Amino acid sequence: MPNLSGIVQQLKTQRDRAQMEAERLNAAVMALGNLGNRGGRLRRARAVKKRKPLSAAARKKIAAAQRARWAQWKAARRGK
């Protein structure tokens, strides 16, 4: 039977090396990741805001205002 204690020792050594390498890579990623951020702040995805439903009266007012804007725009186009 081969020398198991030697094999175990080699595996522990390799594990320690891999762990150190992972720590160095994490540090590099953190350093480079902070370079692209404005003011060192983390970029966060903007939270989606839930909209409150509009009442029928509000929708009518908005539609009337938009129709008035379009009418004004069309009148200006006809005058040219």
C-alpha positions as CSV (number, residue, x, y, z in Angstrom):
1,M,0.0,0.0,0.0
2,P,1.4,3.4,-1.0
3,N,2.4,6.0,1.6
4,L,-1.0,7.5,2.4
5,S,0.3,10.1,4.8
6,G,2.6,11.5,2.1
7,I,-0.3,11.7,-0.3
8,V,-2.5,13.4,2.3
9,Q,0.3,15.9,3.0
10,Q,0.6,16.7,-0.8
11,L,-3.1,17.2,-1.1
12,K,-3.1,19.6,1.9
13,T,-0.3,21.5,0.3
14,Q,-2.1,21.8,-3.0
15,R,-5.3,22.8,-1.2
16,D,-3.4,25.6,0.6
17,R,-1.9,26.9,-2.6
18,A,-5.3,26.9,-4.3
19,Q,-6.8,28.7,-1.4
20,M,-4.1,31.4,-1.5
21,E,-4.5,31.8,-5.3
22,A,-8.3,32.2,-4.9
23,E,-7.7,34.9,-2.3
24,R,-5.4,36.8,-4.6
25,L,-7.8,36.5,-7.5
26,N,-10.7,37.8,-5.3
27,A,-8.5,40.8,-4.2
28,A,-7.7,41.5,-7.9
29,V,-11.3,41.3,-8.9
30,M,-12.3,43.7,-6.1
31,A,-9.6,46.2,-7.0
32,L,-10.5,46.2,-10.7
33,G,-14.2,46.2,-10.0
34,N,-13.9,49.4,-7.9
35,L,-12.1,51.2,-10.8
36,G,-15.1,51.2,-13.0
37,N,-17.6,52.6,-10.4
38,R,-18.3,56.2,-10.1
39,G,-16.9,57.6,-6.8
40,G,-16.2,54.1,-5.6
41,R,-19.8,53.3,-5.1
42,L,-21.2,50.0,-6.2
43,R,-23.6,50.1,-9.1
44,R,-26.8,48.7,-8.2
45,A,-29.6,47.7,-10.5
46,R,-32.4,50.3,-10.2
47,A,-35.3,48.9,-8.3
48,V,-38.5,48.6,-10.3
49,K,-41.0,50.9,-8.8
50,K,-44.6,49.7,-8.7
51,R,-46.9,52.2,-10.2
52,K,-50.2,53.0,-8.6
53,P,-53.1,52.5,-11.0
54,L,-54.5,55.7,-12.5
55,S,-58.1,56.6,-12.0
56,A,-60.4,56.9,-15.1
57,A,-60.6,60.7,-14.5
58,A,-56.8,61.0,-14.4
59,R,-56.5,59.0,-17.7
60,K,-59.1,61.3,-19.3
61,K,-57.2,64.4,-18.3
62,I,-53.9,63.0,-19.6
63,A,-55.5,62.0,-22.9
64,A,-57.1,65.4,-23.3
65,A,-53.8,67.1,-22.6
66,Q,-52.0,64.9,-25.2
67,R,-54.7,65.6,-27.8
68,A,-54.3,69.3,-27.2
69,R,-50.5,69.0,-27.7
70,W,-51.0,67.1,-30.9
71,A,-53.6,69.7,-32.1
72,Q,-51.1,72.5,-31.4
73,W,-48.3,70.6,-33.2
74,K,-50.5,69.9,-36.2
75,A,-51.6,73.5,-36.4
76,A,-48.0,74.7,-36.4
77,R,-47.2,72.2,-39.2
78,R,-50.1,73.5,-41.3
79,G,-48.9,77.1,-40.9
80,K,-45.6,76.4,-42.5
